[in-house]
Amino acid sequence: MISNKNDIDEVSTVDDSGDGQPAEVQDNGADETGCISVEGHVKIFDPNNGEVIIDKRNQIHYENISESLAQSLANKNLGYIYQMSFGNGGTSVDPTGIITYLPPNSTGQNADLYNETYSKVVDDNSSTNTDTTRNNLTVLHTSGKVYTDILVSTVLDYGEPLGQQAFDNSTNLDGEYVFDELGIKTWNGSASDLKLVTHLVMHPVQKALNRQLQIDYTIRIQALTNLSA
């Protein structure tokens, strides 16, 4: 939560929908103090048969996302979502098959994935985005609500990444395209100068030639108003 108060009481998160989406946060206070809540949710699925592979929330990098929000609101041509990054350094597997998950990287301005091995440009205003119909950003807002969602969507097609295995049956969970971490990065001046604003460490998912993967990464930004101090 990004807040302009050090101590905020009586804030509750409510999710009665059961749809796994970021919850709507409700406030119960009565004064005119406000703050911003940011949540993230990731769904990875096969767009052909609907099989859901990953469905979970992610970690927000609060320092970087606060700076990105300010840069974007100030119209500095910085801070907007540019890239979704994939890596294979978020877990380790012992000889018995037990998976150990590393903590998400959510502190320090230079935070990054543990080992990024692939990325997709999702900024549909960028000339480097070669397929804006499947790699794009959508702003979702319902009139009268105090939250807005950014849906970051990308599709890993059959032929990408180059060099992947033919079938998704690898027993080597350390493979270059066996992804166990995802991150959203914002523009900080160039394609080589980006800021990590979210990071998810997850169960390893192999990308292979025999299947497509779609990743829907939802970031919910909610204004909390009239909070009690």
Secondary structure as UniProt FT lines:
FT   STRAND          2..3
FT   STRAND          11..14
FT   STRAND          24..27
FT   STRAND          33..45
FT   TURN            47..49
FT   STRAND          52..57
FT   STRAND          59..60
FT   HELIX           62..73
FT   TURN            74..75
FT   STRAND          81..87
FT   STRAND          91..93
FT   TURN            95..96
FT   STRAND          99..101
FT   TURN            109..110
FT   STRAND          116..121
FT   TURN            124..125
FT   TURN            127..128
FT   TURN            132..134
FT   STRAND          136..141
FT   TURN            143..144
FT   STRAND          147..156
FT   TURN            158..159
FT   TURN            162..163
FT   TURN            173..174
FT   TURN            176..177
FT   STRAND          178..190
FT   TURN            191..192
FT   STRAND          193..206
FT   TURN            209..210
FT   STRAND          213..227
//
